[in-house]
Amino acid sequence: MQLKDDVIILISTHNIEEIENVIDRCIVLDNGSIKEDVFIDDLNKEGKDLRALLDTYRPKAKTAP
């Protein structure tokens, strides 16, 4: 299905590997602020993938004392 250029669809998912092959652009929101706004092709040209980008926003695992 082809969408008009001015159409935006908002998708929220935890299935990063599945969605990365479907989307053209990713905008990361954190507490109402835009933290990242990237095109997947540009990310791939830099040798990165969506999981690597989003991993920077995951809470750090706590280590045992």
HTML snippet that shows the backbone in 3Dmol.js (N, CA, C, O; Angstrom):
<script src="https://3Dmol.org/build/3Dmol-min.js"></script>
<div id="view" style="width:600px;height:400px;position:relative"></div>
<script>
const pdb = `
ATOM      1  N   MET A   1       0.844  -1.176   0.000  1.00  0.00           N
ATOM      2  CA  MET A   1       0.000   0.000   0.000  1.00  0.00           C
ATOM      3  C   MET A   1       0.890   1.240   0.000  1.00  0.00           C
ATOM      4  O   MET A   1       1.851   1.317   0.766  1.00  0.00           O
ATOM      5  N   GLN A   2       0.584   2.178  -0.829  1.00  0.00           N
ATOM      6  CA  GLN A   2       1.318   3.432  -0.909  1.00  0.00           C
ATOM      7  C   GLN A   2       0.553   4.514  -0.163  1.00  0.00           C
ATOM      8  O   GLN A   2      -0.659   4.651  -0.329  1.00  0.00           O
ATOM      9  N   LEU A   3       1.259   5.281   0.659  1.00  0.00           N
ATOM     10  CA  LEU A   3       0.646   6.396   1.382  1.00  0.00           C
ATOM     11  C   LEU A   3       1.077   7.715   0.762  1.00  0.00           C
ATOM     12  O   LEU A   3       2.103   7.791   0.086  1.00  0.00           O
ATOM     13  N   LYS A   4       0.302   8.727   0.994  1.00  0.00           N
ATOM     14  CA  LYS A   4       0.681  10.065   0.562  1.00  0.00           C
ATOM     15  C   LYS A   4       1.937  10.489   1.317  1.00  0.00           C
ATOM     16  O   LYS A   4       2.209   9.991   2.410  1.00  0.00           O
ATOM     17  N   ASP A   5       2.695  11.402   0.737  1.00  0.00           N
ATOM     18  CA  ASP A   5       3.925  11.880   1.377  1.00  0.00           C
ATOM     19  C   ASP A   5       3.670  12.601   2.689  1.00  0.00           C
ATOM     20  O   ASP A   5       4.544  12.620   3.556  1.00  0.00           O
ATOM     21  N   ASP A   6       2.502  13.192   2.856  1.00  0.00           N
ATOM     22  CA  ASP A   6       2.237  13.971   4.055  1.00  0.00           C
ATOM     23  C   ASP A   6       1.503  13.169   5.140  1.00  0.00           C
ATOM     24  O   ASP A   6       0.923  13.748   6.058  1.00  0.00           O
ATOM     25  N   VAL A   7       1.532  11.847   5.029  1.00  0.00           N
ATOM     26  CA  VAL A   7       0.862  10.981   6.006  1.00  0.00           C
ATOM     27  C   VAL A   7       1.886  10.428   6.982  1.00  0.00           C
ATOM     28  O   VAL A   7       2.952   9.959   6.583  1.00  0.00           O
ATOM     29  N   ILE A   8       1.557  10.488   8.249  1.00  0.00           N
ATOM     30  CA  ILE A   8       2.412   9.939   9.301  1.00  0.00           C
ATOM     31  C   ILE A   8       1.626   8.879  10.045  1.00  0.00           C
ATOM     32  O   ILE A   8       0.468   9.088  10.407  1.00  0.00           O
ATOM     33  N   ILE A   9       2.257   7.746  10.271  1.00  0.00           N
ATOM     34  CA  ILE A   9       1.662   6.691  11.073  1.00  0.00           C
ATOM     35  C   ILE A   9       2.551   6.496  12.287  1.00  0.00           C
ATOM     36  O   ILE A   9       3.758   6.296  12.149  1.00  0.00           O
ATOM     37  N   LEU A  10       1.974   6.550  13.458  1.00  0.00           N
ATOM     38  CA  LEU A  10       2.719   6.364  14.698  1.00  0.00           C
ATOM     39  C   LEU A  10       2.605   4.906  15.118  1.00  0.00           C
ATOM     40  O   LEU A  10       1.504   4.383  15.294  1.00  0.00           O
ATOM     41  N   ILE A  11       3.760   4.254  15.279  1.00  0.00           N
ATOM     42  CA  ILE A  11       3.804   2.859  15.705  1.00  0.00           C
ATOM     43  C   ILE A  11       4.688   2.771  16.940  1.00  0.00           C
ATOM     44  O   ILE A  11       5.802   3.294  16.963  1.00  0.00           O
ATOM     45  N   SER A  12       4.182   2.113  17.946  1.00  0.00           N
ATOM     46  CA  SER A  12       4.966   1.872  19.159  1.00  0.00           C
ATOM     47  C   SER A  12       5.118   0.364  19.303  1.00  0.00           C
ATOM     48  O   SER A  12       4.123  -0.359  19.352  1.00  0.00           O
ATOM     49  N   THR A  13       6.364  -0.115  19.371  1.00  0.00           N
ATOM     50  CA  THR A  13       6.588  -1.558  19.426  1.00  0.00           C
ATOM     51  C   THR A  13       7.888  -1.873  20.151  1.00  0.00           C
ATOM     52  O   THR A  13       8.775  -1.027  20.271  1.00  0.00           O
ATOM     53  N   HIS A  14       7.980  -3.093  20.625  1.00  0.00           N
ATOM     54  CA  HIS A  14       9.221  -3.607  21.200  1.00  0.00           C
ATOM     55  C   HIS A  14       9.877  -4.589  20.235  1.00  0.00           C
ATOM     56  O   HIS A  14      10.951  -5.114  20.529  1.00  0.00           O
ATOM     57  N   ASN A  15       9.259  -4.842  19.101  1.00  0.00           N
ATOM     58  CA  ASN A  15       9.784  -5.768  18.097  1.00  0.00           C
ATOM     59  C   ASN A  15      10.652  -5.005  17.107  1.00  0.00           C
ATOM     60  O   ASN A  15      10.249  -4.767  15.968  1.00  0.00           O
ATOM     61  N   ILE A  16      11.836  -4.627  17.546  1.00  0.00           N
ATOM     62  CA  ILE A  16      12.698  -3.754  16.758  1.00  0.00           C
ATOM     63  C   ILE A  16      13.131  -4.405  15.454  1.00  0.00           C
ATOM     64  O   ILE A  16      13.103  -3.756  14.408  1.00  0.00           O
ATOM     65  N   GLU A  17      13.529  -5.670  15.491  1.00  0.00           N
ATOM     66  CA  GLU A  17      13.997  -6.334  14.275  1.00  0.00           C
ATOM     67  C   GLU A  17      12.899  -6.393  13.214  1.00  0.00           C
ATOM     68  O   GLU A  17      13.181  -6.239  12.025  1.00  0.00           O
ATOM     69  N   GLU A  18      11.675  -6.609  13.622  1.00  0.00           N
ATOM     70  CA  GLU A  18      10.575  -6.682  12.663  1.00  0.00           C
ATOM     71  C   GLU A  18      10.242  -5.323  12.060  1.00  0.00           C
ATOM     72  O   GLU A  18       9.999  -5.220  10.858  1.00  0.00           O
ATOM     73  N   ILE A  19      10.229  -4.302  12.870  1.00  0.00           N
ATOM     74  CA  ILE A  19       9.785  -2.985  12.403  1.00  0.00           C
ATOM     75  C   ILE A  19      10.858  -2.267  11.582  1.00  0.00           C
ATOM     76  O   ILE A  19      10.535  -1.449  10.721  1.00  0.00           O
ATOM     77  N   GLU A  20      12.118  -2.566  11.844  1.00  0.00           N
ATOM     78  CA  GLU A  20      13.204  -1.872  11.146  1.00  0.00           C
ATOM     79  C   GLU A  20      13.121  -2.073   9.637  1.00  0.00           C
ATOM     80  O   GLU A  20      13.537  -1.196   8.879  1.00  0.00           O
ATOM     81  N   ASN A  21      12.597  -3.201   9.188  1.00  0.00           N
ATOM     82  CA  ASN A  21      12.480  -3.472   7.760  1.00  0.00           C
ATOM     83  C   ASN A  21      11.248  -2.836   7.134  1.00  0.00           C
ATOM     84  O   ASN A  21      11.067  -2.906   5.918  1.00  0.00           O
ATOM     85  N   VAL A  22      10.401  -2.219   7.943  1.00  0.00           N
ATOM     86  CA  VAL A  22       9.147  -1.647   7.461  1.00  0.00           C
ATOM     87  C   VAL A  22       9.197  -0.118   7.431  1.00  0.00           C
ATOM     88  O   VAL A  22       8.588   0.507   6.562  1.00  0.00           O
ATOM     89  N   ILE A  23       9.910   0.475   8.362  1.00  0.00           N
ATOM     90  CA  ILE A  23       9.890   1.934   8.498  1.00  0.00           C
ATOM     91  C   ILE A  23      11.019   2.608   7.729  1.00  0.00           C
ATOM     92  O   ILE A  23      12.036   1.986   7.423  1.00  0.00           O
ATOM     93  N   ASP A  24      10.827   3.879   7.422  1.00  0.00           N
ATOM     94  CA  ASP A  24      11.851   4.699   6.777  1.00  0.00           C
ATOM     95  C   ASP A  24      12.553   5.594   7.784  1.00  0.00           C
ATOM     96  O   ASP A  24      13.711   5.969   7.601  1.00  0.00           O
ATOM     97  N   ARG A  25      11.838   5.931   8.846  1.00  0.00           N
ATOM     98  CA  ARG A  25      12.334   6.943   9.784  1.00  0.00           C
ATOM     99  C   ARG A  25      11.946   6.548  11.200  1.00  0.00           C
ATOM    100  O   ARG A  25      10.902   5.933  11.419  1.00  0.00           O
ATOM    101  N   CYS A  26      12.787   6.904  12.154  1.00  0.00           N
ATOM    102  CA  CYS A  26      12.502   6.628  13.556  1.00  0.00           C
ATOM    103  C   CYS A  26      12.692   7.906  14.364  1.00  0.00           C
ATOM    104  O   CYS A  26      13.723   8.572  14.270  1.00  0.00           O
ATOM    105  N   ILE A  27      11.692   8.229  15.147  1.00  0.00           N
ATOM    106  CA  ILE A  27      11.788   9.363  16.067  1.00  0.00           C
ATOM    107  C   ILE A  27      11.660   8.802  17.478  1.00  0.00           C
ATOM    108  O   ILE A  27      10.675   8.139  17.803  1.00  0.00           O
ATOM    109  N   VAL A  28      12.657   9.071  18.311  1.00  0.00           N
ATOM    110  CA  VAL A  28      12.662   8.585  19.684  1.00  0.00           C
ATOM    111  C   VAL A  28      12.158   9.699  20.587  1.00  0.00           C
ATOM    112  O   VAL A  28      12.718  10.796  20.606  1.00  0.00           O
ATOM    113  N   LEU A  29      11.100   9.413  21.333  1.00  0.00           N
ATOM    114  CA  LEU A  29      10.548  10.365  22.296  1.00  0.00           C
ATOM    115  C   LEU A  29      10.914   9.917  23.701  1.00  0.00           C
ATOM    116  O   LEU A  29      10.879   8.725  24.008  1.00  0.00           O
ATOM    117  N   ASP A  30      11.264  10.863  24.547  1.00  0.00           N
ATOM    118  CA  ASP A  30      11.579  10.574  25.938  1.00  0.00           C
ATOM    119  C   ASP A  30      10.999  11.704  26.788  1.00  0.00           C
ATOM    120  O   ASP A  30      11.433  12.853  26.701  1.00  0.00           O
ATOM    121  N   ASN A  31      10.025  11.357  27.598  1.00  0.00           N
ATOM    122  CA  ASN A  31       9.350  12.352  28.440  1.00  0.00           C
ATOM    123  C   ASN A  31       8.852  13.549  27.633  1.00  0.00           C
ATOM    124  O   ASN A  31       8.957  14.693  28.074  1.00  0.00           O
ATOM    125  N   GLY A  32       8.312  13.274  26.450  1.00  0.00           N
ATOM    126  CA  GLY A  32       7.724  14.325  25.634  1.00  0.00           C
ATOM    127  C   GLY A  32       8.703  15.106  24.777  1.00  0.00           C
ATOM    128  O   GLY A  32       8.295  16.015  24.055  1.00  0.00           O
ATOM    129  N   SER A  33       9.982  14.774  24.840  1.00  0.00           N
ATOM    130  CA  SER A  33      10.998  15.461  24.041  1.00  0.00           C
ATOM    131  C   SER A  33      11.540  14.533  22.961  1.00  0.00           C
ATOM    132  O   SER A  33      11.693  13.332  23.183  1.00  0.00           O
ATOM    133  N   ILE A  34      11.827  15.092  21.799  1.00  0.00           N
ATOM    134  CA  ILE A  34      12.444  14.315  20.725  1.00  0.00           C
ATOM    135  C   ILE A  34      13.923  14.177  21.040  1.00  0.00           C
ATOM    136  O   ILE A  34      14.643  15.171  21.142  1.00  0.00           O
ATOM    137  N   LYS A  35      14.373  12.924  21.195  1.00  0.00           N
ATOM    138  CA  LYS A  35      15.778  12.647  21.491  1.00  0.00           C
ATOM    139  C   LYS A  35      16.551  12.243  20.243  1.00  0.00           C
ATOM    140  O   LYS A  35      17.744  12.525  20.133  1.00  0.00           O
ATOM    141  N   GLU A  36      15.885  11.588  19.310  1.00  0.00           N
ATOM    142  CA  GLU A  36      16.507  11.160  18.053  1.00  0.00           C
ATOM    143  C   GLU A  36      15.493  11.316  16.929  1.00  0.00           C
ATOM    144  O   GLU A  36      14.293  11.128  17.127  1.00  0.00           O
ATOM    145  N   ASP A  37      15.983  11.656  15.771  1.00  0.00           N
ATOM    146  CA  ASP A  37      15.164  11.721  14.567  1.00  0.00           C
ATOM    147  C   ASP A  37      16.064  11.256  13.429  1.00  0.00           C
ATOM    148  O   ASP A  37      16.840  12.042  12.885  1.00  0.00           O
ATOM    149  N   VAL A  38      15.960   9.984  13.072  1.00  0.00           N
ATOM    150  CA  VAL A  38      16.882   9.404  12.105  1.00  0.00           C
ATOM    151  C   VAL A  38      16.133   8.674  10.992  1.00  0.00           C
ATOM    152  O   VAL A  38      15.048   8.129  11.194  1.00  0.00           O
ATOM    153  N   PHE A  39      16.742   8.683   9.828  1.00  0.00           N
ATOM    154  CA  PHE A  39      16.268   7.870   8.728  1.00  0.00           C
ATOM    155  C   PHE A  39      17.041   6.555   8.774  1.00  0.00           C
ATOM    156  O   PHE A  39      18.257   6.552   8.967  1.00  0.00           O
ATOM    157  N   ILE A  40      16.343   5.450   8.598  1.00  0.00           N
ATOM    158  CA  ILE A  40      16.957   4.128   8.716  1.00  0.00           C
ATOM    159  C   ILE A  40      18.089   3.963   7.700  1.00  0.00           C
ATOM    160  O   ILE A  40      19.121   3.381   8.032  1.00  0.00           O
ATOM    161  N   ASP A  41      17.924   4.455   6.481  1.00  0.00           N
ATOM    162  CA  ASP A  41      18.987   4.358   5.478  1.00  0.00           C
ATOM    163  C   ASP A  41      20.252   5.069   5.945  1.00  0.00           C
ATOM    164  O   ASP A  41      21.354   4.554   5.757  1.00  0.00           O
ATOM    165  N   ASP A  42      20.109   6.246   6.553  1.00  0.00           N
ATOM    166  CA  ASP A  42      21.274   6.979   7.058  1.00  0.00           C
ATOM    167  C   ASP A  42      21.942   6.216   8.200  1.00  0.00           C
ATOM    168  O   ASP A  42      23.169   6.166   8.287  1.00  0.00           O
ATOM    169  N   LEU A  43      21.148   5.637   9.053  1.00  0.00           N
ATOM    170  CA  LEU A  43      21.664   4.853  10.170  1.00  0.00           C
ATOM    171  C   LEU A  43      22.474   3.666   9.640  1.00  0.00           C
ATOM    172  O   LEU A  43      23.567   3.383  10.130  1.00  0.00           O
ATOM    173  N   ASN A  44      21.935   2.985   8.650  1.00  0.00           N
ATOM    174  CA  ASN A  44      22.630   1.835   8.059  1.00  0.00           C
ATOM    175  C   ASN A  44      23.919   2.246   7.346  1.00  0.00           C
ATOM    176  O   ASN A  44      24.907   1.513   7.389  1.00  0.00           O
ATOM    177  N   LYS A  45      23.920   3.412   6.690  1.00  0.00           N
ATOM    178  CA  LYS A  45      25.127   3.901   6.019  1.00  0.00           C
ATOM    179  C   LYS A  45      26.248   4.144   7.018  1.00  0.00           C
ATOM    180  O   LYS A  45      27.425   4.047   6.673  1.00  0.00           O
ATOM    181  N   GLU A  46      25.880   4.461   8.262  1.00  0.00           N
ATOM    182  CA  GLU A  46      26.868   4.670   9.324  1.00  0.00           C
ATOM    183  C   GLU A  46      27.298   3.355   9.969  1.00  0.00           C
ATOM    184  O   GLU A  46      28.084   3.348  10.917  1.00  0.00           O
ATOM    185  N   GLY A  47      26.771   2.233   9.443  1.00  0.00           N
ATOM    186  CA  GLY A  47      27.123   0.934   9.985  1.00  0.00           C
ATOM    187  C   GLY A  47      26.392   0.602  11.278  1.00  0.00           C
ATOM    188  O   GLY A  47      26.822  -0.272  12.031  1.00  0.00           O
ATOM    189  N   LYS A  48      25.294   1.292  11.535  1.00  0.00           N
ATOM    190  CA  LYS A  48      24.526   1.077  12.751  1.00  0.00           C
ATOM    191  C   LYS A  48      23.174   0.477  12.405  1.00  0.00           C
ATOM    192  O   LYS A  48      22.760   0.464  11.246  1.00  0.00           O
ATOM    193  N   ASP A  49      22.498  -0.017  13.423  1.00  0.00           N
ATOM    194  CA  ASP A  49      21.141  -0.482  13.232  1.00  0.00           C
ATOM    195  C   ASP A  49      20.248   0.125  14.306  1.00  0.00           C
ATOM    196  O   ASP A  49      20.724   0.775  15.237  1.00  0.00           O
ATOM    197  N   LEU A  50      18.966  -0.094  14.162  1.00  0.00           N
ATOM    198  CA  LEU A  50      18.004   0.523  15.069  1.00  0.00           C
ATOM    199  C   LEU A  50      18.182   0.028  16.501  1.00  0.00           C
ATOM    200  O   LEU A  50      18.058   0.813  17.440  1.00  0.00           O
ATOM    201  N   ARG A  51      18.470  -1.257  16.685  1.00  0.00           N
ATOM    202  CA  ARG A  51      18.657  -1.790  18.035  1.00  0.00           C
ATOM    203  C   ARG A  51      19.814  -1.074  18.735  1.00  0.00           C
ATOM    204  O   ARG A  51      19.693  -0.700  19.902  1.00  0.00           O
ATOM    205  N   ALA A  52      20.919  -0.883  18.042  1.00  0.00           N
ATOM    206  CA  ALA A  52      22.071  -0.207  18.642  1.00  0.00           C
ATOM    207  C   ALA A  52      21.711   1.213  19.069  1.00  0.00           C
ATOM    208  O   ALA A  52      22.115   1.665  20.140  1.00  0.00           O
ATOM    209  N   LEU A  53      20.957   1.909  18.236  1.00  0.00           N
ATOM    210  CA  LEU A  53      20.530   3.264  18.575  1.00  0.00           C
ATOM    211  C   LEU A  53      19.648   3.260  19.816  1.00  0.00           C
ATOM    212  O   LEU A  53      19.850   4.053  20.735  1.00  0.00           O
ATOM    213  N   LEU A  54      18.667   2.362  19.833  1.00  0.00           N
ATOM    214  CA  LEU A  54      17.706   2.341  20.932  1.00  0.00           C
ATOM    215  C   LEU A  54      18.301   1.786  22.221  1.00  0.00           C
ATOM    216  O   LEU A  54      17.811   2.103  23.305  1.00  0.00           O
ATOM    217  N   ASP A  55      19.339   0.968  22.128  1.00  0.00           N
ATOM    218  CA  ASP A  55      19.976   0.432  23.331  1.00  0.00           C
ATOM    219  C   ASP A  55      20.551   1.535  24.213  1.00  0.00           C
ATOM    220  O   ASP A  55      20.689   1.354  25.423  1.00  0.00           O
ATOM    221  N   THR A  56      20.885   2.674  23.616  1.00  0.00           N
ATOM    222  CA  THR A  56      21.434   3.781  24.414  1.00  0.00           C
ATOM    223  C   THR A  56      20.376   4.378  25.347  1.00  0.00           C
ATOM    224  O   THR A  56      20.709   5.111  26.278  1.00  0.00           O
ATOM    225  N   TYR A  57      19.123   4.068  25.099  1.00  0.00           N
ATOM    226  CA  TYR A  57      18.033   4.604  25.922  1.00  0.00           C
ATOM    227  C   TYR A  57      17.488   3.590  26.924  1.00  0.00           C
ATOM    228  O   TYR A  57      16.568   3.899  27.681  1.00  0.00           O
ATOM    229  N   ARG A  58      18.049   2.387  26.931  1.00  0.00           N
ATOM    230  CA  ARG A  58      17.588   1.373  27.884  1.00  0.00           C
ATOM    231  C   ARG A  58      18.181   1.652  29.254  1.00  0.00           C
ATOM    232  O   ARG A  58      19.306   2.141  29.358  1.00  0.00           O
ATOM    233  N   PRO A  59      17.428   1.344  30.311  1.00  0.00           N
ATOM    234  CA  PRO A  59      17.999   1.503  31.648  1.00  0.00           C
ATOM    235  C   PRO A  59      19.194   0.578  31.826  1.00  0.00           C
ATOM    236  O   PRO A  59      19.189  -0.557  31.351  1.00  0.00           O
ATOM    237  N   LYS A  60      20.198   1.063  32.500  1.00  0.00           N
ATOM    238  CA  LYS A  60      21.380   0.246  32.760  1.00  0.00           C
ATOM    239  C   LYS A  60      21.038  -0.826  33.783  1.00  0.00           C
ATOM    240  O   LYS A  60      20.322  -0.576  34.752  1.00  0.00           O
ATOM    241  N   ALA A  61      21.562  -2.025  33.550  1.00  0.00           N
ATOM    242  CA  ALA A  61      21.326  -3.131  34.485  1.00  0.00           C
ATOM    243  C   ALA A  61      22.070  -2.853  35.783  1.00  0.00           C
ATOM    244  O   ALA A  61      23.215  -2.401  35.776  1.00  0.00           O
ATOM    245  N   LYS A  62      21.415  -3.124  36.871  1.00  0.00           N
ATOM    246  CA  LYS A  62      22.058  -2.930  38.174  1.00  0.00           C
ATOM    247  C   LYS A  62      22.946  -4.131  38.463  1.00  0.00           C
ATOM    248  O   LYS A  62      22.581  -5.274  38.190  1.00  0.00           O
ATOM    249  N   THR A  63      24.105  -3.852  39.013  1.00  0.00           N
ATOM    250  CA  THR A  63      25.018  -4.930  39.371  1.00  0.00           C
ATOM    251  C   THR A  63      24.943  -5.167  40.872  1.00  0.00           C
ATOM    252  O   THR A  63      24.668  -4.259  41.656  1.00  0.00           O
ATOM    253  N   ALA A  64      25.193  -6.400  41.240  1.00  0.00           N
ATOM    254  CA  ALA A  64      25.139  -6.758  42.651  1.00  0.00           C
ATOM    255  C   ALA A  64      26.299  -6.084  43.391  1.00  0.00           C
ATOM    256  O   ALA A  64      27.389  -5.943  42.837  1.00  0.00           O
ATOM    257  N   PRO A  65      26.067  -5.670  44.636  1.00  0.00           N
ATOM    258  CA  PRO A  65      27.143  -5.002  45.388  1.00  0.00           C
ATOM    259  C   PRO A  65      28.259  -5.951  45.756  1.00  0.00           C
ATOM    260  O   PRO A  65      29.233  -5.543  46.388  1.00  0.00           O
TER     261      PRO A  65
END
`;
const viewer = $3Dmol.createViewer("view");
viewer.addModel(pdb, "pdb");
viewer.setStyle({}, {cartoon: {color: "spectrum"}});
viewer.zoomTo();
viewer.render();
</script>
